[in-house]
């Protein structure tokens, strides 16, 4: 399709949006509003049209894409004014060419157009990213009210067809009609994968017309997507189409572009081919000094890994192709900062200097659900690390961007993911990152408690290992004393809101392979109940997951957990003088693949000792598991209510 034909087609859609062209979807404003309110009585708005039209062209040996976006929203309720503000993104890979937007106000049997005249462009900086070449053009639709339509039309040019974005079939509000169309020359082979469309009736057609092939996907009457706290990323459950160029001509011959893992790796290998052509003398000096006295290969790896964690600050860059090509290791070392690929390459190069074989490794974080075997495009991964192979087929994944993660553990956000390891310039292999067992991520709290009036006084030690330590170390690193005290109080808080920390000391913050410790002393007021000559003490001072019952009638999405873990608590309660034990709570336990607990009570001399273990063992809890989760929560809450009863001795 010629560019002029493409824009004429865009003009036709603009006329449809204005209500000036009759057809099956051209309804009178009041009739349309009534119909949509009846169909979506609880929604604030609905997309009447949600579509993208891609025109793929050949320019020399490069494949370029021009994409026209058309979005037509009908506002149903007063609160839909929240959708009056909109933005369009542009970057090196997606360059905005043309943007028009207008509000369509009902007038009689048609609409009157109110064009948007003010557009503001600025760089869009995401949290945690030092530089991002993404620019956002923001604008506001005027006169948004029930019954009006807000229509945006814009065109984006993508100079490199290897980096096309997926099409989500539907949006954050219901969608009456969603459509994706790709028009490409016959010589350009387009392939695609459809995800999570089992319950979505997507119609697909493929038509040859002249020298082009037209691929079209359509879907009608789509509900708004579920919104649940702690749910997975949208790619895990929303229906979407990932399309890509599998083959295109080069010098008159067919050329593989993204036909599989080998093609993807050929592209990635090209990104790293010209890195570190010359060795850095300064970096060599650092590595030589690091490995002095190291008795094993693994010790050399550990020292290099920790040096990168300690001395190079993670700073994210998103600037065109530099978001994919690592900088030379010597340059990163000299500047002492870099993004994930810079730190991965630095680790890899330092290990080479230390005489250790390692692999540059591409990987997707857990925000991406894809495996390399099912989707071999740049959309499958978004992160880069290094990998070390101490034994054939056994890997240690080295993510220096995760500052406090100890050697031997992957960063939490890549657990269970597939990794693409660079063997050499031509060969690669895929390995799976292990999921850390719940026992590796242990929170242990051992305390001694005495009665003090109608409250308790206690002292103890909290120890955090594995990912709990990593998480808390980030929070404590560089915190001033006032904020640190508040954070520690919140971390230790138990019983009720009359909890006070009198003294604490933090240990092993910078010692990665030892648990983070907090020695503490505390007071807890108005906690103990007294009735005549009896005292009631609930030794479940901390009650994790007590309020964590899931309502399966309202929650539709799985629930995401950062890591499996175990909480161990030992509470030693001193029986006060003049009292005897009237009732010792019964032991309780429940085990399940995703959640379990064990609570045990024992008298040891003049002490009552409670040992409590609670574990959570999932990364993603599926709706089919909610019932078993709730069954354990109910048993856990019953056990939490069981209190120790002391009775005053008779004189």
C-alpha positions as semicolon CSV with decimal commas, in nm:
position;residue;x (nm);y (nm);z (nm)
1;X;0,000;0,000;0,000
2;X;0,142;0,339;-0,096
3;X;0,174;0,603;0,173
4;X;-0,084;0,823;-0,004
5;X;-0,334;0,532;0,000
6;X;-0,254;0,480;0,368
7;X;-0,337;0,838;0,460
8;X;-0,651;0,840;0,243
9;X;-0,764;0,538;0,440
10;X;-0,690;0,731;0,760
11;X;-0,904;1,019;0,635
12;X;-1,192;0,777;0,580
13;X;-1,171;0,665;0,942
14;X;-1,168;1,026;1,054
15;X;-1,493;1,081;0,864
16;X;-1,644;0,779;1,031
17;X;-1,545;0,922;1,368
18;X;-1,719;1,247;1,278
19;X;-2,040;1,063;1,202
20;X;-2,039;1,193;0,843
21;X;-2,019;0,849;0,683
22;X;-2,313;0,615;0,720
23;X;-2,269;0,245;0,790
24;X;-2,344;-0,035;1,032
25;X;-2,165;0,144;1,316
26;X;-2,293;0,495;1,243
27;X;-2,563;0,536;1,509
28;X;-2,738;0,847;1,637
29;X;-2,575;0,982;1,955
30;X;-2,865;0,918;2,194
31;X;-2,931;0,572;2,054
32;X;-2,560;0,484;2,083
33;X;-2,531;0,613;2,440
34;X;-2,843;0,424;2,550
35;X;-2,723;0,101;2,393
36;X;-2,376;0,121;2,546
37;X;-2,511;0,208;2,893
38;X;-2,739;-0,093;2,878
39;X;-2,452;-0,315;2,768
40;X;-2,202;-0,176;3,022
41;X;-2,411;-0,035;3,312
42;X;-2,121;-0,006;3,560
43;X;-1,854;0,131;3,325
44;X;-1,743;0,493;3,288
45;X;-1,652;0,467;2,919
46;X;-1,623;0,228;2,626
47;X;-1,399;0,216;2,321
48;X;-1,616;0,208;2,011
49;X;-1,310;0,154;1,793
50;X;-0,969;0,042;1,913
51;X;-0,745;-0,029;1,618
52;X;-0,403;-0,022;1,466
53;X;-0,315;-0,041;1,096
54;X;0,043;-0,132;1,006
55;X;0,192;-0,073;0,664
56;X;0,516;-0,267;0,614
57;X;0,751;-0,149;0,338
58;X;1,096;-0,235;0,205
59;X;1,355;0,039;0,183
60;X;1,668;-0,111;0,038
61;X;1,747;-0,407;0,262
62;X;1,565;-0,260;0,563
63;X;1,207;-0,329;0,667
64;X;1,017;-0,024;0,791
65;X;0,674;0,007;0,943
66;X;0,421;0,289;0,946
67;X;0,149;0,237;1,206
68;X;-0,173;0,433;1,226
69;X;-0,353;0,430;1,561
70;X;-0,722;0,510;1,586
71;X;-0,904;0,521;1,920
72;X;-1,267;0,629;1,955
73;X;-1,400;0,639;2,312
74;X;-1,762;0,700;2,413
75;X;-1,800;0,849;2,761
76;X;-2,084;0,692;2,963
77;X;-2,070;0,839;3,313
78;X;-1,982;1,161;3,489
79;X;-1,659;1,014;3,624
80;X;-1,531;0,946;3,273
81;X;-1,370;1,291;3,281
82;X;-1,074;1,105;3,433
83;X;-1,003;0,991;3,077
84;X;-0,988;1,347;2,940
85;X;-0,609;1,358;2,969
86;X;-0,416;1,145;2,723
87;X;-0,062;1,099;2,594
88;X;0,120;0,946;2,299
89;X;0,473;0,810;2,322
90;X;0,762;0,846;2,082
91;X;1,118;0,711;2,086
92;X;1,405;0,602;1,865
93;X;1,212;0,286;1,778
94;X;0,870;0,451;1,744
95;X;0,877;0,799;1,592
96;X;0,561;1,005;1,605
97;X;0,474;1,150;1,263
98;X;0,129;1,298;1,297
99;X;-0,121;1,346;1,580
100;X;-0,481;1,468;1,576
101;X;-0,736;1,455;1,854
102;X;-1,089;1,587;1,897
103;X;-1,397;1,572;2,115
104;X;-1,718;1,480;1,934
105;X;-2,008;1,660;2,106
106;X;-2,364;1,530;2,033
107;X;-2,567;1,776;1,827
108;X;-2,904;1,650;1,705
109;X;-2,851;1,336;1,501
110;X;-2,476;1,384;1,467
111;X;-2,167;1,522;1,631
112;X;-1,982;1,851;1,632
113;X;-1,602;1,831;1,639
114;X;-1,398;2,025;1,895
115;X;-1,034;1,985;1,798
116;X;-0,753;1,960;2,050
117;X;-0,518;2,249;1,979
118;X;-0,265;2,225;2,261
119;X;-0,004;1,947;2,259
120;X;0,293;1,943;2,496
121;X;0,598;1,726;2,445
122;X;0,843;1,625;2,716
123;X;1,083;1,344;2,798
124;X;0,910;1,069;2,993
125;X;1,139;0,953;3,273
126;X;1,041;0,624;3,432
127;X;1,130;0,556;3,797
128;X;1,479;0,410;3,829
129;X;1,594;0,515;3,481
130;X;1,866;0,779;3,453
131;X;1,806;0,857;3,088
132;X;1,524;0,754;2,857
133;X;1,480;0,883;2,502
134;X;1,104;0,821;2,526
135;X;0,908;1,141;2,478
136;X;0,544;1,186;2,571
137;X;0,311;1,419;2,386
138;X;0,034;1,507;2,630
139;X;-0,301;1,666;2,556
140;X;-0,649;1,708;2,704
141;X;-0,983;1,655;2,534
142;X;-1,220;1,951;2,589
143;X;-1,582;1,928;2,705
144;X;-1,571;1,567;2,823
145;X;-1,915;1,461;2,951
146;X;-2,152;1,163;2,920
147;X;-2,248;1,107;2,558
148;X;-1,943;1,268;2,398
149;X;-1,677;1,079;2,206
150;X;-1,305;1,146;2,226
151;X;-1,114;1,043;1,915
152;X;-0,739;1,030;1,866
153;X;-0,556;0,949;1,544
154;X;-0,180;0,935;1,518
155;X;0,084;0,781;1,297
156;X;0,412;0,632;1,413
157;X;0,710;0,533;1,198
158;X;0,921;0,238;1,312
159;X;1,256;0,238;1,126
160;X;1,352;-0,109;1,249
161;X;1,085;-0,377;1,215
162;X;1,263;-0,607;1,462
163;X;1,129;-0,397;1,751
164;X;0,754;-0,396;1,697
165;X;0,520;-0,380;1,997
166;X;0,239;-0,631;2,063
167;X;-0,125;-0,547;2,007
168;X;-0,347;-0,588;2,312
169;X;-0,696;-0,689;2,205
170;X;-0,894;-0,442;2,411
171;X;-0,800;-0,189;2,674
172;X;-0,867;-0,069;3,029
173;X;-1,235;-0,005;2,947
174;X;-1,475;-0,226;2,747
175;X;-1,415;-0,234;2,372
176;X;-1,691;-0,269;2,116
177;X;-1,458;-0,332;1,824
178;X;-1,083;-0,405;1,828
179;X;-0,885;-0,452;1,510
180;X;-0,528;-0,505;1,402
181;X;-0,436;-0,495;1,034
182;X;-0,091;-0,559;0,886
183;X;-0,029;-0,495;0,518
184;X;0,308;-0,625;0,396
185;X;0,476;-0,712;0,065
186;X;0,462;-1,080;-0,024
187;X;0,840;-1,093;-0,001
188;X;0,817;-1,004;0,372
189;X;0,700;-1,301;0,576
190;X;0,500;-1,198;0,882
191;X;0,448;-1,445;1,167
192;X;0,259;-1,404;1,491
193;X;0,168;-1,562;1,824
194;X;-0,162;-1,509;2,003
195;X;-0,159;-1,524;2,383
196;X;-0,446;-1,568;2,633
197;X;-0,723;-1,560;2,375
198;X;-0,892;-1,884;2,482
199;X;-1,199;-1,694;2,601
200;X;-1,177;-1,415;2,342
201;X;-1,337;-1,473;1,999
202;X;-1,068;-1,326;1,774
203;X;-1,135;-1,357;1,402
204;X;-0,832;-1,383;1,172
205;X;-0,816;-1,345;0,794
206;X;-0,527;-1,347;0,549
207;X;-0,580;-1,197;0,206
208;X;-0,345;-1,152;-0,089
209;X;-0,405;-0,835;-0,284
210;X;-0,175;-0,736;-0,565
211;X;0,180;-0,762;-0,437
212;X;0,074;-0,744;-0,073
213;X;-0,059;-0,973;0,197
214;X;-0,317;-0,830;0,439
215;X;-0,336;-0,989;0,785
216;X;-0,639;-0,887;0,992
217;X;-0,750;-0,971;1,345
218;X;-1,083;-0,847;1,484
219;X;-1,275;-0,893;1,807
220;X;-1,605;-0,744;1,926
221;X;-1,777;-0,669;2,257
222;X;-1,482;-0,716;2,489
223;X;-1,534;-0,654;2,862
224;X;-1,298;-0,439;3,067
225;X;-1,008;-0,638;3,212
226;X;-0,994;-0,747;3,576
227;X;-0,813;-0,524;3,822
228;X;-0,682;-0,696;4,134
229;X;-0,413;-0,591;4,380
230;X;-0,088;-0,790;4,355
231;X;-0,195;-0,926;4,018
232;X;0,050;-1,028;3,745
233;X;0,161;-0,804;3,461
234;X;-0,093;-0,761;3,181
235;X;0,100;-0,991;2,947
236;X;0,013;-1,285;3,175
237;X;-0,363;-1,265;3,121
238;X;-0,477;-1,006;2,867
239;X;-0,532;-1,136;2,513
240;X;-0,264;-0,998;2,285
241;X;-0,099;-1,060;1,951
242;X;0,277;-1,054;1,912
243;X;0,366;-1,012;1,544
244;X;0,711;-1,007;1,391
245;X;0,900;-1,018;1,064
246;X;1,024;-1,373;1,018
247;X;1,183;-1,330;0,677
248;X;1,262;-1,041;0,441
249;X;1,469;-1,003;0,123
250;X;1,826;-0,875;0,133
251;X;2,028;-0,829;-0,184
252;X;1,746;-1,000;-0,368
253;X;1,759;-1,316;-0,154
254;X;1,537;-1,428;0,136
255;X;1,694;-1,348;0,474
256;X;1,588;-1,478;0,814
257;X;1,504;-1,198;1,056
258;X;1,330;-1,347;1,360
259;X;1,260;-1,707;1,268
260;X;1,370;-1,865;1,596
261;X;1,618;-1,857;1,884
262;X;1,914;-1,879;1,647
263;X;1,801;-1,566;1,460
264;X;1,739;-1,376;1,781
265;X;2,081;-1,470;1,908
266;X;2,242;-1,367;1,579
267;X;2,097;-1,020;1,638
268;X;2,209;-1,008;2,003
269;X;2,553;-1,142;1,915
270;X;2,587;-0,858;1,666
271;X;2,520;-0,610;1,948
272;X;2,820;-0,740;2,147
273;X;3,058;-0,823;1,861
274;X;3,256;-0,497;1,880
275;X;3,266;-0,459;2,258
276;X;3,601;-0,478;2,445
277;X;3,821;-0,497;2,138
278;X;4,109;-0,372;2,354
279;X;4,175;-0,480;2,710
280;X;4,172;-0,208;2,976
281;X;4,503;-0,197;3,171
282;X;4,330;-0,032;3,469
283;X;4,069;-0,308;3,480
284;X;4,338;-0,575;3,447
285;X;4,516;-0,426;3,750
286;X;4,195;-0,439;3,955
287;X;4,125;-0,801;3,862
288;X;4,483;-0,911;3,934
289;X;4,465;-0,756;4,281
290;X;4,124;-0,912;4,348
291;X;4,223;-1,270;4,276
292;X;4,544;-1,271;4,480
293;X;4,516;-1,549;4,735
294;X;4,195;-1,694;4,593
295;X;4,231;-2,071;4,632
296;X;3,948;-2,181;4,404
297;X;3,785;-2,074;4,082
298;X;3,459;-2,016;4,266
299;X;3,633;-1,780;4,508
300;X;3,764;-1,575;4,214
301;X;3,411;-1,551;4,074
302;X;3,273;-1,448;4,410
303;X;3,533;-1,171;4,453
304;X;3,471;-1,030;4,106
305;X;3,094;-1,040;4,148
306;X;3,103;-0,863;4,484
307;X;3,346;-0,602;4,352
308;X;3,106;-0,508;4,074
309;X;2,815;-0,494;4,319
310;X;3,013;-0,273;4,559
311;X;3,185;-0,040;4,315
312;X;2,955;0,010;4,016
313;X;2,625;0,188;4,063
314;X;2,330;0,068;3,862
315;X;2,197;0,350;3,643
316;X;1,945;0,260;3,373
317;X;1,976;0,402;3,020
318;X;1,709;0,376;2,750
319;X;1,846;0,559;2,447
320;X;1,791;0,396;2,109
321;X;2,026;0,113;2,022
322;X;2,246;0,198;2,321
323;X;1,972;0,033;2,523
324;X;2,085;-0,296;2,365
325;X;2,462;-0,255;2,312
326;X;2,688;-0,281;2,620
327;X;2,959;-0,024;2,677
328;X;3,321;-0,134;2,703
329;X;3,407;-0,281;3,042
330;X;3,697;-0,041;3,094
331;X;3,470;0,257;3,033
332;X;3,209;0,131;3,280
333;X;3,477;0,061;3,538
334;X;3,621;0,409;3,497
335;X;3,285;0,582;3,535
336;X;3,174;0,348;3,814
337;X;2,817;0,330;3,686
338;X;2,624;0,148;3,417
339;X;2,299;-0,023;3,328
340;X;2,228;-0,396;3,340
341;X;2,407;-0,485;3,017
342;X;2,707;-0,269;3,115
343;X;2,736;-0,443;3,452
344;X;2,684;-0,785;3,292
345;X;2,959;-0,721;3,038
346;X;3,191;-0,580;3,306
347;X;3,142;-0,892;3,517
348;X;3,196;-1,112;3,211
349;X;3,516;-0,931;3,107
350;X;3,659;-0,931;3,461
351;X;3,597;-1,305;3,489
352;X;3,777;-1,356;3,159
353;X;4,074;-1,166;3,300
354;X;4,054;-1,384;3,612
355;X;4,079;-1,695;3,395
356;X;3,716;-1,797;3,443
357;X;3,479;-1,883;3,159
358;X;3,142;-1,708;3,184
359;X;2,853;-1,625;2,956
360;X;2,685;-1,300;2,866
361;X;2,319;-1,376;2,933
362;X;1,992;-1,226;2,816
363;X;1,684;-1,285;3,030
364;X;1,332;-1,159;3,084
365;X;1,223;-1,051;3,429
366;X;0,909;-1,203;3,577
367;X;0,706;-0,915;3,430
368;X;0,733;-1,104;3,100
369;X;0,564;-1,445;3,075
370;X;0,732;-1,571;2,759
371;X;0,980;-1,854;2,696
372;X;1,241;-1,845;2,422
373;X;1,092;-2,161;2,274
374;X;0,756;-1,988;2,219
375;X;0,860;-1,632;2,136
376;X;1,207;-1,559;1,996
377;X;1,181;-1,181;1,955
378;X;1,325;-0,886;2,153
379;X;0,995;-0,888;2,344
380;X;1,094;-1,208;2,525
381;X;1,357;-1,045;2,747
382;X;1,435;-0,708;2,907
383;X;1,742;-0,770;3,122
384;X;2,104;-0,880;3,094
385;X;2,329;-1,061;3,343
386;X;2,631;-1,292;3,342
387;X;2,636;-1,667;3,412
388;X;2,906;-1,893;3,553
389;X;2,915;-2,270;3,500
390;X;3,102;-2,442;3,788
391;X;2,996;-2,785;3,660
392;X;2,859;-2,886;3,320
393;X;2,493;-2,788;3,307
394;X;2,502;-2,620;3,650
395;X;2,485;-2,239;3,646
396;X;2,531;-1,954;3,889
397;X;2,347;-1,646;3,764
398;X;2,531;-1,323;3,843
399;X;2,308;-1,015;3,848
400;X;2,527;-0,737;3,984
401;X;2,241;-0,486;3,955
402;X;2,090;-0,652;4,263
403;X;2,337;-0,507;4,510
404;X;2,268;-0,723;4,815
405;X;2,196;-1,055;4,644
406;X;2,460;-1,304;4,764
407;X;2,669;-1,520;4,535
408;X;2,478;-1,834;4,442
409;X;2,133;-1,675;4,439
410;X;1,972;-1,520;4,132
411;X;1,798;-1,186;4,176
412;X;1,441;-1,245;4,293
413;X;1,281;-1,102;3,980
414;X;1,436;-1,360;3,743
415;X;1,350;-1,676;3,940
416;X;1,209;-1,949;3,719
417;X;1,283;-1,761;3,396
418;X;1,463;-1,891;3,090
419;X;1,803;-1,737;3,016
420;X;1,981;-1,714;2,681
421;X;2,354;-1,778;2,726
422;X;2,612;-1,666;2,467
423;X;2,846;-1,960;2,407
424;X;3,040;-1,796;2,124
425;X;2,972;-1,569;1,826
426;X;2,750;-1,831;1,660
427;X;2,622;-2,059;1,935
428;X;2,394;-2,005;2,231
429;X;2,202;-2,217;2,480
430;X;1,894;-2,174;2,694
431;X;1,900;-2,252;3,068
432;X;1,637;-2,211;3,337
433;X;1,701;-2,000;3,646
434;X;1,612;-2,192;3,963
435;X;1,342;-2,084;4,206
436;X;1,484;-2,042;4,554
437;X;1,320;-2,277;4,808
438;X;1,122;-2,132;5,096
439;X;1,384;-2,251;5,347
440;X;1,649;-2,029;5,182
441;X;1,445;-1,716;5,252
442;X;1,414;-1,732;5,628
443;X;1,296;-1,471;5,875
444;X;1,375;-1,583;6,229
445;X;1,270;-1,399;6,545
446;X;1,378;-1,528;6,888
447;X;1,269;-1,328;7,192
448;X;1,232;-1,346;7,570
449;X;0,924;-1,185;7,717
450;X;0,821;-1,093;8,074
451;X;0,499;-0,956;8,218
452;X;0,506;-0,585;8,308
453;X;0,179;-0,454;8,450
454;X;-0,086;-0,507;8,184
455;X;0,177;-0,521;7,913
456;X;0,493;-0,702;7,815
457;X;0,861;-0,624;7,804
458;X;1,083;-0,817;7,570
459;X;1,420;-0,847;7,404
460;X;1,532;-1,055;7,115
461;X;1,705;-1,093;6,782
462;X;1,553;-1,076;6,437
463;X;1,753;-1,246;6,161
464;X;1,671;-1,218;5,790
465;X;1,833;-1,435;5,527
466;X;1,799;-1,469;5,150
467;X;1,559;-1,235;4,972
468;X;1,411;-1,091;5,295
469;X;1,761;-0,970;5,377
470;X;1,808;-0,826;5,026
471;X;1,477;-0,640;5,050
472;X;1,540;-0,497;5,398
473;X;1,902;-0,409;5,322
474;X;1,792;-0,183;5,038
475;X;1,551;-0,008;5,274
476;X;1,815;0,043;5,543
477;X;2,108;0,136;5,318
478;X;2,196;0,504;5,359
479;X;1,892;0,578;5,576
480;X;1,936;0,850;5,839
481;X;1,894;0,755;6,204
482;X;1,545;0,902;6,238
483;X;1,407;0,719;5,937
484;X;1,598;0,405;6,032
485;X;1,436;0,402;6,377
486;X;1,090;0,438;6,220
487;X;1,162;0,159;5,975
488;X;1,294;-0,076;6,245
489;X;0,990;-0,006;6,464
490;X;0,756;-0,090;6,177
491;X;0,957;-0,404;6,104
492;X;0,945;-0,525;6,465
493;X;0,595;-0,407;6,555
494;X;0,374;-0,665;6,725
495;X;0,079;-0,700;6,959
496;X;-0,091;-0,363;6,909
497;X;-0,017;0,000;6,826
498;X;0,122;0,066;7,175
499;X;0,450;-0,095;7,081
500;X;0,775;0,091;7,158
501;X;1,133;0,001;7,067
502;X;1,368;0,111;7,345
503;X;1,694;-0,003;7,189
504;X;1,812;-0,173;6,872
505;X;2,130;-0,252;6,680
506;X;2,158;-0,355;6,315
507;X;2,423;-0,609;6,215
508;X;2,563;-0,766;5,896
509;X;2,411;-0,506;5,665
510;X;2,713;-0,523;5,435
511;X;2,796;-0,891;5,487
512;X;2,603;-1,058;5,207
513;X;2,646;-1,419;5,309
514;X;2,536;-1,367;5,669
515;X;2,179;-1,292;5,784
516;X;2,088;-0,931;5,851
517;X;2,031;-0,906;6,226
518;X;1,850;-0,663;6,452
519;X;1,900;-0,698;6,827
520;X;1,619;-0,518;7,005
521;X;1,443;-0,437;7,331
522;X;1,078;-0,333;7,340
523;X;0,772;-0,251;7,550
524;X;0,415;-0,345;7,465
525;X;0,143;-0,169;7,664
526;X;-0,222;-0,265;7,727
527;X;-0,184;-0,610;7,577
528;X;-0,245;-0,852;7,865
529;X;-0,600;-0,910;7,989
530;X;-0,668;-0,967;8,357
531;X;-0,994;-1,104;8,496
532;X;-1,014;-1,158;8,872
533;X;-0,719;-1,387;8,952
534;X;-0,654;-1,492;8,593
535;X;-0,421;-1,346;8,330
536;X;-0,472;-1,406;7,956
537;X;-0,165;-1,378;7,734
538;X;-0,176;-1,445;7,361
539;X;0,178;-1,542;7,263
540;X;0,096;-1,489;6,896
541;X;0,234;-1,138;6,917
542;X;0,285;-1,144;6,542
543;X;0,006;-1,289;6,329
544;X;0,124;-1,303;5,966
545;X;-0,151;-1,363;5,708
546;X;-0,431;-1,334;5,965
547;X;-0,621;-1,092;5,740
548;X;-0,518;-1,253;5,414
549;X;-0,828;-1,443;5,317
550;X;-0,901;-1,419;4,943
551;X;-1,255;-1,360;4,821
552;X;-1,290;-1,586;4,516
553;X;-1,619;-1,417;4,425
554;X;-1,448;-1,084;4,354
555;X;-1,089;-1,169;4,267
556;X;-1,031;-1,294;3,914
557;X;-0,655;-1,268;3,870
558;X;-0,375;-1,482;4,010
559;X;-0,176;-1,328;4,293
560;X;0,196;-1,266;4,255
561;X;0,449;-1,325;4,531
562;X;0,808;-1,201;4,508
563;X;0,959;-1,512;4,664
564;X;0,875;-1,821;4,868
565;X;0,975;-1,783;5,234
566;X;0,950;-1,917;5,587
567;X;0,888;-1,721;5,906
568;X;1,015;-1,878;6,228
569;X;0,929;-1,733;6,567
570;X;1,042;-1,852;6,910
571;X;0,885;-1,670;7,204
572;X;0,999;-1,753;7,557
573;X;0,751;-1,621;7,813
574;X;0,854;-1,612;8,179
575;X;0,577;-1,723;8,414
576;X;0,542;-1,443;8,670
577;X;0,602;-1,523;9,036
578;X;0,288;-1,625;9,222
579;X;0,112;-1,765;8,913
580;X;0,064;-2,110;8,771
581;X;-0,041;-2,228;8,427
582;X;-0,417;-2,280;8,413
583;X;-0,433;-2,347;8,039
584;X;-0,161;-2,417;7,784
585;X;-0,274;-2,360;7,423
586;X;-0,292;-2,669;7,207
587;X;-0,048;-2,734;6,927
588;X;-0,178;-2,670;6,577
589;X;-0,059;-2,723;6,224
590;X;-0,171;-2,736;5,864
591;X;0,027;-2,813;5,552
592;X;-0,048;-2,732;5,192
593;X;0,167;-2,686;4,880
594;X;0,121;-2,308;4,888
595;X;0,079;-2,227;5,259
596;X;0,137;-2,401;5,589
597;X;0,207;-2,349;5,957
598;X;0,304;-2,528;6,275
599;X;0,257;-2,383;6,627
600;X;0,391;-2,570;6,929
601;X;0,378;-2,489;7,302
602;X;0,597;-2,638;7,573
603;X;0,666;-2,567;7,938
604;X;1,037;-2,549;8,018
605;X;1,093;-2,479;8,386
606;X;0,942;-2,138;8,464
607;X;0,897;-2,056;8,095
608;X;0,637;-2,120;7,832
609;X;0,803;-2,157;7,493
610;X;0,609;-2,108;7,173
611;X;0,769;-2,220;6,846
612;X;0,587;-2,100;6,534
613;X;0,665;-2,162;6,168
614;X;0,463;-2,016;5,881
615;X;0,563;-2,073;5,520
616;X;0,445;-1,941;5,185
617;X;0,552;-2,146;4,885
618;X;0,440;-1,994;4,556
619;X;0,540;-1,729;4,305
620;X;0,198;-1,708;4,143
621;X;-0,117;-1,825;4,321
622;X;-0,381;-1,933;4,070
623;X;-0,755;-1,880;4,128
624;X;-0,795;-2,259;4,141
625;X;-0,577;-2,252;4,457
626;X;-0,771;-1,982;4,643
627;X;-0,992;-2,234;4,825
628;X;-0,699;-2,431;4,964
629;X;-0,527;-2,106;5,063
630;X;-0,837;-1,992;5,251
631;X;-0,874;-2,329;5,427
632;X;-0,527;-2,291;5,579
633;X;-0,590;-1,925;5,666
634;X;-0,902;-2,027;5,860
635;X;-0,706;-2,286;6,059
636;X;-0,425;-2,037;6,117
637;X;-0,663;-1,775;6,254
638;X;-0,820;-2,030;6,489
639;X;-0,473;-2,111;6,621
640;X;-0,391;-1,741;6,661
641;X;-0,690;-1,694;6,893
642;X;-0,571;-1,957;7,142
643;X;-0,430;-1,779;7,449
644;X;-0,226;-1,884;7,752
645;X;-0,415;-1,859;8,083
646;X;-0,232;-1,803;8,411
647;X;-0,398;-1,827;8,750
648;X;-0,284;-1,674;9,075
649;X;-0,166;-1,933;9,324
650;X;-0,367;-1,970;9,639
651;X;-0,193;-1,849;9,949
